[in-house]
Amino acid sequence: MMKNSFFSLSELWDFVLEKRYNRKEIFRGFVDVLKKHGLNKSSLILDAGCGSGFMSLDLAENGFRVVATDKSYEMIRQVKINAQKKKIGIQAEQVSWSDLSKKFDPIFDFVYCRGNSLIYAASWEQNWIVPDRNLEEIKKSVKSFYNILRPGGWCYIDSNIKPYSEKLGVLKTRKGDVEVSWKAEVDSSQNLRTWTIMLKYVSSQETQEFVSYSAYLSNEEICEILHKTGFKKVEKNIPVHGEKYCDVFIAQK
Ligand SMILES: C[S@@+](CC[C@H](N)C(=O)[O-])C[C@H]1O[C@@H](n2cnc3c(N)ncnc32)[C@H](O)[C@@H]1O
């Protein structure tokens, strides 16, 4: 029995992100994108797949009107814990992407789905995937993003399907020092990407592994889905200062 076990994926995501990104830098980069697309602090923004609140909490803290949504109970719990710690008021709702259009009218000026989330539409927090079903959910999700945008509103999506292997080093956590590394592998014949996070608890040398599966979706396929959904303008290779990992797409309704 592991003495130090376990972290949930939401806790793990929360502390790994802080190591991976310069939070202030990417926040500034993201706000630049908002401004370039005509948004300001009175615009209504929806975070689709807010996770532990990376970006949505920063937006709320800086006076933007943002609604944070995620299908994961654990992630919504985590965003609320983080909001409370930082004394930030935020509306955070547990809702799946494909259900967003049942819950919201077309009121949003900007909907974003960041952090390489879209490819996990029907596989996040699962140790299994059915690729066809996942692809179906990706398409339904993008349609739902479209439906909750007002005419002329913008949808931001990012993606990274490149294989990699990276040591993140030793991170300080509430369970002591933990050595973290992760890798992404692809099997293009199955349209499958496998992402593995490996933890080693320094004091006990015990290990923990998280394996997640997602779609292996090319940038061309993402653009095609956006076009087929009805977006009239699709921009790719959007530069976002501080975004070191993902390719960014922006589409206009
Ligand atoms: C890789 S994390 C990224 C989180 C956050 N956007 C960030 O940048 O840190 C993916 C997130 O997408 C959420 N997610 C995946 N599929 C979803 C779906 N179908 N509906 C709503 N949220 C979903 C997961 O629960 C998870 O919080």
The ligand as an SDF file (V2000), in Angstrom:
LIG
                    3D

 27 29  0  0  0  0  0  0  0  0999 V2000
   -6.3080   19.1990  -20.1950 C   0  0  0  0  0  0  0  0  0  0  0  0
   -7.4980   19.8210  -19.0770 S   0  0  0  0  0  0  0  0  0  0  0  0
   -7.3750   21.5640  -19.3700 C   0  0  0  0  0  0  0  0  0  0  0  0
   -8.0150   22.4180  -18.3220 C   0  0  0  0  0  0  0  0  0  0  0  0
   -7.9590   23.9340  -18.5140 C   0  0  0  0  0  0  0  0  0  0  0  0
   -8.6080   24.3710  -19.7080 N   0  0  0  0  0  0  0  0  0  0  0  0
   -6.5510   24.4580  -18.4670 C   0  0  0  0  0  0  0  0  0  0  0  0
   -6.1360   25.1310  -19.4010 O   0  0  0  0  0  0  0  0  0  0  0  0
   -5.8680   24.2020  -17.4810 O   0  0  0  0  0  0  0  0  0  0  0  0
   -8.9870   19.3170  -19.9320 C   0  0  0  0  0  0  0  0  0  0  0  0
  -10.2510   19.7430  -19.2490 C   0  0  0  0  0  0  0  0  0  0  0  0
  -11.3400   19.5670  -20.1540 O   0  0  0  0  0  0  0  0  0  0  0  0
  -12.4310   19.0090  -19.4600 C   0  0  0  0  0  0  0  0  0  0  0  0
  -13.2800   18.2720  -20.3890 N   0  0  0  0  0  0  0  0  0  0  0  0
  -12.9350   17.2240  -21.1780 C   0  0  0  0  0  0  0  0  0  0  0  0
  -13.9790   16.8180  -21.9020 N   0  0  0  0  0  0  0  0  0  0  0  0
  -15.0280   17.6250  -21.5700 C   0  0  0  0  0  0  0  0  0  0  0  0
  -16.3810   17.6970  -22.0110 C   0  0  0  0  0  0  0  0  0  0  0  0
  -16.8630   16.8490  -22.9220 N   0  0  0  0  0  0  0  0  0  0  0  0
  -17.1610   18.6510  -21.4680 N   0  0  0  0  0  0  0  0  0  0  0  0
  -16.6590   19.5290  -20.5570 C   0  0  0  0  0  0  0  0  0  0  0  0
  -15.3880   19.4970  -20.0920 N   0  0  0  0  0  0  0  0  0  0  0  0
  -14.5780   18.5530  -20.6040 C   0  0  0  0  0  0  0  0  0  0  0  0
  -11.7800   18.1010  -18.4270 C   0  0  0  0  0  0  0  0  0  0  0  0
  -12.6630   17.7640  -17.3850 O   0  0  0  0  0  0  0  0  0  0  0  0
  -10.5860   18.9130  -18.0100 C   0  0  0  0  0  0  0  0  0  0  0  0
  -10.8690   19.7620  -16.9430 O   0  0  0  0  0  0  0  0  0  0  0  0
  1  2  1  0
  2  3  1  0
  2 10  1  0
  3  4  1  0
  4  5  1  0
  5  6  1  0
  5  7  1  0
  7  8  2  0
  7  9  1  0
 10 11  1  0
 11 12  1  0
 11 26  1  0
 12 13  1  0
 13 14  1  0
 13 24  1  0
 14 15  1  0
 14 23  1  0
 15 16  2  0
 16 17  1  0
 17 18  1  0
 17 23  2  0
 18 19  1  0
 18 20  2  0
 20 21  1  0
 21 22  2  0
 22 23  1  0
 24 25  1  0
 24 26  1  0
 26 27  1  0
M  CHG  2   2   1   9  -1
M  END
$$$$
